[in-house]
């Protein structure tokens, strides 16, 4: 199959990953799977985008000297495979695409400016070559990358209270419309912990959004999370012209940054509601902070500082822990204490 994509002027097509190929790892509250990620379509994309990094309140800056990219990518439908693929560049000829597996192929080039990028990858027809079938489509005129996503509350995002809702805010997408798309993803040590809705999902963020709510308890206290924010100018989303194929077009700016959560505010150690229970045991409540490890100990004689014996060590899951215990066998009534790590 040979699919030709043509344009009247410089154009770029959305990066494949932007359209939700990693949704399965998103937070469980965002369960919508984009139709583009169902394996029903073969996706053909050509991308020009820029990457930035934000490390302070001042804003995002380009990553390194070569932060402007051209990418051609193919993701075949789940029932199709191939051993090789090429992409034809106007005024240049065919380029062999890297084989990621028998369904995914990519060709990526980096350069130091958008002008150099559009010079090397000019207007014209771009052809994905897999076999002998040819289909063409004209893309809209567009030559401007979106502005770099930049957090407006970067400093506040370095001390998030994980137990409360937090709104992550950014400088608006210049010229962003309801047809455009913004993607926000937070990742920790064990993978993605939060992801805004995928394109075509009801909960997705369009180009007019300037913030996203991270619900309370999505994050863990005293942790740092990597953040990726994508501004995507959607120029084309065509799943009708070629049966079984999705042609995707747009420009994209990606900012990598981070957020951190503050240490948990540990509740004061308080023993309350102490009472004797049948059989000579004792019961009391201990004020706790979820996620904090607590130890309860017993000592028959306070004059012996080495006589403390640990009866319980546990990670708190609520704000109170009820403890019941008879005196250890062979001892008289004694004393209890608790501490946290």
C-alpha positions as CSV (number, residue, x, y, z in Angstrom):
1,X,0.0,0.0,0.0
2,X,1.3,3.5,-0.9
3,X,-0.4,6.4,0.8
4,X,0.5,9.9,-0.5
5,X,-0.1,13.0,1.6
6,X,0.2,16.3,-0.3
7,X,0.1,20.0,0.9
8,X,-0.1,23.4,-0.6
9,X,2.4,24.8,1.9
10,X,4.6,23.7,4.8
11,X,2.6,21.2,6.9
12,X,3.1,18.9,9.7
13,X,1.1,16.0,11.1
14,X,0.5,15.1,14.7
15,X,3.0,12.9,16.4
16,X,1.6,9.4,16.8
17,X,2.0,9.3,20.5
18,X,-0.1,12.4,20.9
19,X,-3.1,10.6,19.7
20,X,-3.2,8.2,22.7
21,X,-1.1,5.1,22.1
22,X,-0.2,5.0,25.8
23,X,-3.7,5.5,27.2
24,X,-3.7,2.1,28.9
25,X,-1.3,3.4,31.5
26,X,-3.4,6.5,32.4
27,X,-5.0,7.0,35.7
28,X,-8.1,4.8,36.3
29,X,-10.5,7.7,36.4
30,X,-9.8,8.5,32.7
31,X,-11.0,5.2,31.2
32,X,-12.0,6.5,27.7
33,X,-9.9,4.8,25.0
34,X,-9.5,7.0,21.9
35,X,-11.0,5.5,18.7
36,X,-7.7,6.1,17.1
37,X,-6.1,3.7,19.6
38,X,-8.4,0.8,19.1
39,X,-6.3,-0.9,16.5
40,X,-9.0,-0.5,13.9
41,X,-7.2,2.1,11.9
42,X,-3.8,2.2,10.2
43,X,-2.4,5.6,11.3
44,X,-0.2,7.6,8.9
45,X,1.5,10.7,10.5
46,X,4.0,13.3,9.6
47,X,5.2,15.5,12.4
48,X,7.1,18.7,12.9
49,X,7.3,19.7,16.5
50,X,9.5,21.5,19.1
51,X,10.6,20.3,22.5
52,X,11.1,22.6,25.6
53,X,11.9,22.2,29.2
54,X,10.8,24.3,32.2
55,X,12.9,24.3,35.4
56,X,11.7,27.6,37.0
57,X,9.0,30.2,37.1
58,X,10.7,32.1,34.3
59,X,9.3,29.8,31.6
60,X,10.1,27.1,29.1
61,X,13.3,27.0,26.9
62,X,14.3,24.8,24.0
63,X,16.0,21.5,25.0
64,X,19.5,21.5,23.7
65,X,20.7,22.8,20.3
66,X,18.6,20.5,18.2
67,X,15.1,20.8,19.6
68,X,13.0,20.9,16.3
69,X,11.9,17.6,14.9
70,X,10.5,16.1,11.8
71,X,8.8,12.7,12.3
72,X,7.1,10.3,9.9
73,X,5.3,7.4,11.6
74,X,3.1,4.4,10.7
75,X,1.0,2.4,13.1
76,X,-0.7,-0.4,11.2
77,X,-4.1,-1.7,12.3
78,X,-3.9,-4.7,14.7
79,X,-4.6,-7.2,11.9
80,X,-1.9,-6.0,9.6
81,X,1.9,-6.4,9.6
82,X,4.8,-5.4,7.4
83,X,8.6,-6.0,7.3
84,X,9.7,-2.6,6.0
85,X,8.4,0.9,5.1
86,X,9.7,4.1,3.4
87,X,8.6,7.7,3.4
88,X,9.3,9.9,0.4
89,X,10.4,13.5,1.1
90,X,9.7,16.2,-1.6
91,X,12.8,17.2,-3.5
92,X,14.8,14.5,-1.7
93,X,13.4,11.0,-2.4
94,X,12.6,8.0,-0.3
95,X,13.9,7.4,3.2
96,X,13.9,4.0,5.0
97,X,11.9,4.1,8.1
98,X,13.1,2.5,11.3
99,X,11.2,-0.7,12.2
100,X,10.0,-0.6,15.8
101,X,8.1,-3.9,15.3
102,X,6.1,-5.4,12.5
103,X,3.3,-2.8,12.9
104,X,5.2,0.4,13.9
105,X,7.7,2.3,11.7
106,X,9.2,5.8,12.2
107,X,11.6,8.2,10.6
108,X,12.9,11.1,12.8
109,X,15.2,14.0,12.1
110,X,16.3,16.8,14.5
111,X,17.6,20.2,13.6
112,X,18.4,23.6,15.4
113,X,15.6,25.8,14.0
114,X,12.1,25.7,12.6
115,X,13.4,27.4,9.4
116,X,15.9,24.7,8.8
117,X,13.2,22.1,9.4
118,X,10.8,23.5,6.9
119,X,13.7,23.9,4.4
120,X,14.7,20.3,4.7
121,X,11.0,19.1,4.6
122,X,9.3,21.5,2.2
123,X,5.8,21.7,0.8
124,X,4.7,18.8,-1.4
125,X,3.7,15.2,-1.4
126,X,4.9,12.9,1.3
127,X,4.3,9.2,0.5
128,X,4.3,6.3,2.9
129,X,5.3,3.3,0.8
130,X,4.4,-0.2,1.9
131,X,3.1,-1.7,-1.3
132,X,1.5,-0.4,-4.5
133,X,-1.7,1.4,-3.5
134,X,-1.7,5.2,-3.7
135,X,-4.1,7.7,-2.1
136,X,-3.5,11.5,-1.8
137,X,-4.9,14.3,0.3
138,X,-4.3,18.0,0.5
139,X,-3.4,19.4,3.9
140,X,-4.4,22.9,5.2
141,X,-1.9,25.7,5.0
142,X,0.0,26.2,8.2
143,X,3.6,27.2,9.0
144,X,3.6,28.2,12.7
145,X,4.4,26.0,15.7
146,X,2.3,26.5,18.9
147,X,3.8,28.5,21.7
148,X,5.8,26.5,24.2
149,X,3.6,25.2,27.1
150,X,4.6,27.1,30.2
151,X,3.4,26.6,33.7
152,X,2.2,29.8,35.4
153,X,2.2,28.3,38.9
154,X,5.5,26.4,38.6
155,X,6.7,27.4,42.1
156,X,3.4,26.4,43.7
157,X,3.6,23.1,41.8
158,X,6.8,22.3,43.7
159,X,5.0,22.0,47.0
160,X,1.7,20.4,46.2
161,X,-0.4,19.1,49.1
162,X,-1.1,15.6,47.8
163,X,-4.2,15.3,50.1
164,X,-5.9,18.2,48.3
165,X,-7.0,19.0,44.8
166,X,-4.4,21.0,42.8
167,X,-5.0,23.0,39.7
168,X,-2.0,22.9,37.3
169,X,-2.1,26.1,35.1
170,X,-0.3,27.3,32.0
171,X,0.0,30.2,29.7
172,X,-2.9,29.9,27.2
173,X,-2.4,28.1,23.8
174,X,-2.0,31.1,21.5
175,X,-4.7,30.7,18.8
176,X,-5.9,27.5,20.4
177,X,-9.5,26.5,19.5
178,X,-12.0,24.0,20.5
179,X,-10.8,21.8,17.6
180,X,-7.3,21.7,19.0
181,X,-5.9,19.5,21.7
182,X,-3.9,19.7,24.9
183,X,-2.4,16.7,26.6
184,X,-1.1,16.6,30.2
185,X,0.7,13.6,31.7
186,X,2.4,13.0,35.1
187,X,4.7,10.1,35.7
188,X,6.3,8.7,38.8
189,X,8.6,5.9,39.6
190,X,6.0,3.3,38.7
191,X,4.7,4.9,35.5
192,X,1.9,7.2,34.6
193,X,-0.2,8.4,37.6
194,X,-2.3,11.1,35.9
195,X,-3.3,11.7,32.2
196,X,-5.8,14.1,30.9
197,X,-8.3,12.7,28.4
198,X,-7.2,11.4,25.0
199,X,-8.2,13.1,21.8
200,X,-11.9,12.4,20.8
201,X,-12.7,11.4,24.4
202,X,-15.3,13.5,26.3
203,X,-12.9,14.4,29.0
204,X,-10.1,15.6,26.7
205,X,-8.7,19.1,27.0
206,X,-9.2,21.3,23.9
207,X,-7.0,24.2,22.8
208,X,-8.9,26.7,24.9
209,X,-8.0,25.1,28.2
210,X,-5.5,26.8,30.5
211,X,-5.5,24.4,33.5
212,X,-6.3,20.9,34.6
213,X,-7.4,19.6,38.0
214,X,-5.3,16.9,39.7
215,X,-7.6,15.3,42.2
216,X,-6.7,14.9,45.8
217,X,-4.8,11.7,46.6
218,X,-3.8,11.2,43.0
219,X,-0.2,11.9,44.0
220,X,1.8,10.7,47.0
221,X,3.4,13.0,49.5
222,X,7.1,13.9,49.3
223,X,7.6,12.7,45.7
224,X,8.7,14.3,42.4
225,X,6.8,13.6,39.2
226,X,7.8,14.2,35.6
227,X,5.3,16.2,33.6
228,X,4.7,16.4,29.8
229,X,2.4,19.1,28.4
230,X,1.6,19.1,24.7
231,X,-0.1,21.9,22.7
232,X,-1.4,20.4,19.4
233,X,-2.8,22.4,16.5
234,X,-5.1,19.9,14.8
235,X,-5.1,20.5,11.1
236,X,-6.5,17.3,9.9
237,X,-8.2,14.3,11.4
238,X,-9.4,12.2,8.6
239,X,-10.7,8.6,9.1
240,X,-13.1,8.6,6.1
241,X,-11.2,9.3,2.9
242,X,-9.3,6.1,2.9
243,X,-11.2,3.1,4.5
244,X,-9.3,1.7,7.4
245,X,-6.7,4.5,7.4
246,X,-6.4,7.5,9.7
247,X,-4.6,10.6,8.4
248,X,-3.5,13.0,11.1
249,X,-2.3,16.6,10.7
250,X,-1.2,19.4,13.0
251,X,1.6,21.2,14.7
252,X,2.9,20.5,18.2
253,X,4.9,22.0,21.0
254,X,6.0,19.8,23.9
255,X,7.3,21.0,27.3
256,X,8.9,18.7,29.8
257,X,8.9,19.8,33.4
258,X,8.3,18.5,36.9
259,X,6.1,18.9,40.0
260,X,6.7,17.9,43.6
261,X,4.6,17.1,46.6
262,X,5.3,18.4,50.1
263,X,6.0,16.1,53.0
264,X,2.9,14.8,54.8
265,X,1.8,16.8,57.8
266,X,2.0,14.2,60.4
267,X,-0.7,14.3,63.1
268,X,0.4,14.9,66.6
269,X,0.9,11.6,68.6
270,X,-2.2,11.3,70.7
271,X,-3.6,8.3,72.6
272,X,-7.3,8.7,73.5
273,X,-10.4,6.7,74.6
274,X,-8.3,4.4,76.8
275,X,-10.4,1.7,78.5
276,X,-10.1,-1.7,80.1
277,X,-11.7,-4.6,78.2
278,X,-12.9,-8.0,79.6
279,X,-10.0,-10.3,80.5
280,X,-7.7,-7.5,81.7
281,X,-6.8,-6.1,78.3
282,X,-6.6,-2.4,77.3
283,X,-7.9,-0.5,74.4
284,X,-7.1,2.9,73.0
285,X,-7.2,5.0,69.9
286,X,-4.1,6.5,68.2
287,X,-4.3,9.5,66.0
288,X,-2.5,8.7,62.7
289,X,-1.6,10.1,59.3
290,X,-2.2,7.9,56.2
291,X,1.0,6.5,54.8
292,X,3.0,7.0,58.0
293,X,4.5,4.0,59.8
294,X,3.6,3.7,63.5
295,X,4.9,1.4,66.3
296,X,3.1,0.6,69.6
297,X,5.2,-0.6,72.5
298,X,4.7,-2.0,76.0
299,X,6.9,-1.7,79.1
300,X,6.0,-3.3,82.5
301,X,8.4,-1.0,84.4
302,X,9.2,2.6,83.4
303,X,12.4,2.5,85.5
304,X,13.8,0.0,82.9
305,X,14.4,2.1,79.7
306,X,15.4,-1.1,77.8
307,X,12.1,-2.9,78.7
308,X,10.1,-1.6,75.8
309,X,8.7,-4.4,73.6
310,X,7.1,-3.7,70.2
311,X,3.6,-5.0,69.9
312,X,2.5,-3.6,66.6
313,X,4.2,-1.9,63.6
314,X,1.9,-0.8,60.8
315,X,1.4,1.7,57.9
316,X,-1.6,3.9,58.7
317,X,-4.4,3.9,56.2
318,X,-6.7,6.3,58.0
319,X,-6.6,9.1,60.5
320,X,-7.1,6.9,63.6
321,X,-6.0,3.4,64.7
322,X,-7.8,1.4,67.3
323,X,-5.5,-0.8,69.4
324,X,-6.5,-3.6,71.7
325,X,-4.1,-5.8,73.6
326,X,-3.9,-7.8,76.9
327,X,-0.7,-7.4,78.9
328,X,2.0,-9.7,77.6
329,X,1.9,-13.2,79.2
330,X,3.5,-13.4,82.6
331,X,3.5,-9.6,83.2
332,X,1.6,-7.2,85.4
333,X,-0.2,-4.2,84.1
334,X,2.2,-1.8,82.5
335,X,2.7,1.2,80.2
336,X,2.1,1.8,76.5
337,X,3.7,4.3,74.1
338,X,3.6,4.9,70.3
339,X,5.9,6.6,67.8
340,X,6.2,7.0,64.1
341,X,9.1,6.7,61.7
